[in-house]
């Protein structure tokens, strides 16, 4: 049974693409057939984050408009067998996507894949609404920061109102992925705590991803963080999040106590290594 | 943290710069003629279709852009019967 999962946030720069790539790679490594679809038409970046930018020939818009068949546009990852990418167009704009066209592509993807991960663009315009339109599950990526939390709240409202599932009267499964979390700052009262964000947004927690220099390193080399440095705190957080999506019960640990102790002893860099 | 790790940690930025240089060189060159892949596919298929019947769904185009050389790989599946018939035809003519 295939699942369509949107990775969304409203606000830009919170880690949607990083999270979509990391979760996709982790699910594929767990044996699932995965495609990650970039909905950011005109400003695609998932191809860069996944290291496939040199291999893009056709894209989502080509498939929606019938200029290419789906198998021609899908890019198979060279590191993980079951991981695939459907890139966005870099040269068109979001109006090139139509709802029936996207629906048809999603239906076709459902026949082939266990997980269809839709990487949403920022904002609440057409690209973002189409990315969430056919979703069964939503991962709301949020930073512990006021504007991000506010935008996430707005996105949660849209998920409950504007998706095909919501319109059919079914519930939309929503998960909070808290990213760029700095436990030391939260402990000092400089950053909202996990509980604060959870209380405000009131959706279940999928995972906490610590702020880490490893994320930039992985994007530099074009490799999902879960593949690039599997032992890192961030990769482990994404890996656990993926396993929770698969139904495993794993307690979410706040990377606080251990990290702040390490920080005190060895300084910030050592704690993150 | 070992000394080796220290150096390894800083190595990814040049990779990022190189990747972007290659990518942006191609993207800037392609602006204005954005559907190169589509045009190439149509024209190549038109040439082949003059001689043999091919299924457009069985055509896979792969591209690998490099800084010096890019490769365009076109994989066309031709049914044996079709190819045989085309050969007989061209031999006869």
Boltz contact constraints between the chains, C-beta under 6 A:
constraints:
  - contact:
      token1: [A, 53]
      token2: [B, 23]
      max_distance: 6.0
  - contact:
      token1: [A, 54]
      token2: [B, 64]
      max_distance: 6.0
  - contact:
      token1: [A, 54]
      token2: [B, 65]
      max_distance: 6.0
  - contact:
      token1: [A, 55]
      token2: [B, 64]
      max_distance: 6.0
  - contact:
      token1: [A, 57]
      token2: [B, 37]
      max_distance: 6.0
  - contact:
      token1: [A, 57]
      token2: [B, 61]
      max_distance: 6.0
  - contact:
      token1: [A, 57]
      token2: [B, 63]
      max_distance: 6.0
  - contact:
      token1: [A, 67]
      token2: [B, 38]
      max_distance: 6.0
  - contact:
      token1: [A, 69]
      token2: [B, 57]
      max_distance: 6.0
  - contact:
      token1: [A, 72]
      token2: [B, 60]
      max_distance: 6.0
  - contact:
      token1: [A, 91]
      token2: [B, 34]
      max_distance: 6.0
  - contact:
      token1: [A, 217]
      token2: [B, 12]
      max_distance: 6.0
  - contact:
      token1: [A, 220]
      token2: [B, 12]
      max_distance: 6.0
  - contact:
      token1: [A, 220]
      token2: [B, 13]
      max_distance: 6.0
  - contact:
      token1: [A, 220]
      token2: [B, 15]
      max_distance: 6.0
  - contact:
      token1: [A, 220]
      token2: [B, 16]
      max_distance: 6.0
  - contact:
      token1: [A, 221]
      token2: [B, 12]
      max_distance: 6.0
  - contact:
      token1: [A, 221]
      token2: [B, 15]
      max_distance: 6.0
  - contact:
      token1: [A, 273]
      token2: [B, 1]
      max_distance: 6.0
